[in-house]
Amino acid sequence: MKPSQLQSDEFAGHFATYINQVSEEYSLTEELEISVHRFIKFVQNIPMDKFDYRYAEGKWTIKDIILHLIDAERIFAYRALRFARNDKTALPGFDENDYVEEANADKRSLQDLLTEFLIVRQATLALFKSLSEEELMRKGTASNNLISVRALGFTIIGHQNHHQRVYQERYLD
């Protein structure tokens, strides 16, 4: 399945921002697998002096963003699991700024962060590969918005793509 196969009732609100940033080139599981390696290669080519750089006061560092991607992917995958299992409980949002503030990314090595990112993605990939078409189509409410399991998968990828673009535009140019 590809992002264009999502129906208009499968996602709403801010999720569209991320889903619209996913390429049509590969299927969901292919892109989950490919994009993690693309991202790691991209990050490994960033000059070392940029990892603790902030382009403005109060903005996140590149390390902060990597850990934010890890946290967000865990949350999105958890939501996908709950909805795939037909759990109808509305799930709350999360304040990513509070998470980043508490995460202490600056105390972690780049290699440690990238290793964790890869491990989390492998778990996410295993989850999505295990789901049936019926489970992928199930929907739930997260952050006061309806979203399907498969739309959450594309959200994970699009969220990563979004932050990679931010790196390029605000940290590397």
C-alpha positions in Angstrom: 0.0 0.0 0.0 1.1 3.6 -0.8 0.1 6.9 0.7 -2.2 7.7 -2.2 -4.3 4.6 -1.3 -5.4 6.1 2.0 -9.0 7.2 2.1 -9.9 10.7 3.2 -11.5 9.4 6.3 -8.4 7.6 7.5 -6.6 10.7 8.9 -7.3 14.3 9.7 -5.6 17.4 11.1 -1.9 17.6 11.6 -1.3 14.0 10.5 -1.8 15.1 6.8 1.3 17.3 7.2 3.4 14.2 7.6 1.6 11.8 5.3 1.9 14.2 2.4 5.7 14.0 2.8 5.9 10.3 2.0 7.0 9.2 -1.5 4.8 7.0 -3.7 7.8 5.0 -4.8 7.6 2.2 -2.2 5.0 0.4 -0.1 4.6 1.2 3.6 6.8 -1.6 4.9 9.4 -1.0 2.2 9.6 2.7 3.0 9.8 2.0 6.8 12.8 -0.2 6.0 14.5 2.0 3.4 13.9 5.4 5.1 15.7 4.4 8.3 18.9 3.6 6.5 18.5 6.8 4.3 18.2 8.8 7.5 21.1 7.2 9.3 23.3 7.8 6.3 22.2 11.4 6.1 22.9 12.0 9.8 26.3 10.3 9.6 27.3 12.8 6.9 26.5 15.9 9.1 29.7 17.6 10.4 30.3 16.7 14.1 30.3 20.4 15.2 26.6 20.6 14.1 25.1 18.1 16.5 24.9 20.5 19.5 24.1 23.5 17.3 20.9 25.5 17.7 19.9 27.7 14.8 18.0 30.0 17.2 17.5 30.4 21.0 15.3 27.7 22.4 15.4 25.5 19.3 16.3 21.9 19.4 19.7 20.5 18.6 20.1 17.7 16.0 20.6 15.2 18.8 17.3 16.5 20.4 15.6 15.9 17.1 16.9 12.4 16.7 15.6 11.5 20.2 12.3 13.3 19.4 12.0 11.0 16.4 12.6 8.0 18.5 10.0 9.0 21.1 7.4 10.0 18.5 7.9 6.7 16.6 7.4 4.7 19.8 4.2 6.7 20.5 2.8 6.3 16.9 3.6 2.6 16.9 1.9 2.2 20.3 -1.2 3.9 18.9 -1.0 1.6 15.8 -0.9 -1.5 18.1 -3.8 -0.3 20.2 -6.0 0.5 17.2 -4.9 -2.7 15.3 -6.1 -4.7 18.3 -9.5 -2.9 18.0 -9.0 -0.8 21.2 -11.5 2.0 21.0 -10.0 4.1 23.7 -9.2 7.6 22.6 -5.5 8.3 23.1 -4.2 11.6 24.3 -1.6 13.7 22.5 1.8 14.4 24.0 3.9 17.6 24.4 7.0 17.0 22.4 8.7 20.0 23.9 8.3 18.5 27.4 9.7 15.2 26.1 12.7 16.8 24.6 13.4 18.8 27.7 13.4 15.7 29.8 15.3 13.4 27.4 18.8 14.7 27.9 19.9 14.0 24.3 23.0 16.1 24.8 24.3 13.5 27.3 24.1 10.7 24.7 26.5 9.8 21.9 25.4 10.1 18.3 26.1 6.4 17.8 23.9 5.5 20.8 21.1 7.6 19.4 21.3 6.1 15.9 21.5 2.6 17.3 18.4 3.2 19.3 16.7 4.8 16.3 17.4 1.7 14.2 16.2 -0.7 17.0 12.9 1.2 17.4 12.4 1.1 13.6 13.0 -2.6 13.5 10.3 -3.1 16.1 8.0 -0.8 14.2 8.7 -2.7 11.0 8.0 -6.0 12.6 4.7 -4.7 14.0 3.5 -3.4 10.6 4.6 -6.6 8.8 2.6 -8.7 11.2 -0.7 -6.8 10.7 -3.4 -8.1 8.3 -5.2 -5.8 5.8 -8.1 -5.7 8.2 -6.0 -4.6 11.1 -4.2 -1.9 9.0 -7.6 -0.5 8.1 -8.8 -0.1 11.7 -9.1 3.4 13.1 -8.9 5.1 16.4 -8.7 8.5 17.9 -5.3 10.0 18.9 -4.8 13.7 19.7 -8.5 14.3 19.1 -8.1 13.1 15.5 -9.3 10.0 13.8 -6.5 8.0 12.2 -6.1 4.5 10.7 -3.3 2.1 11.6 -1.8 2.3 8.1 -2.0 6.1 8.2 0.0 6.0 11.4 2.7 4.0 9.6 2.9 6.7 6.9 2.9 9.3 9.7 6.1 7.8 11.1 7.8 8.0 7.8 6.5 11.5 7.0 7.5 12.8 10.4 11.0 11.6 9.9 11.1 13.2 6.4 9.8 16.4 7.8 12.6 16.6 10.4 15.2 15.6 7.8 14.1 18.6 5.7 14.4 20.9 8.8 18.0 19.7 9.3 18.8 20.5 5.7 17.1 24.0 5.7 18.0 25.3 9.2 21.1 23.4 10.3 23.1 22.7 7.3 22.6 25.5 4.8 
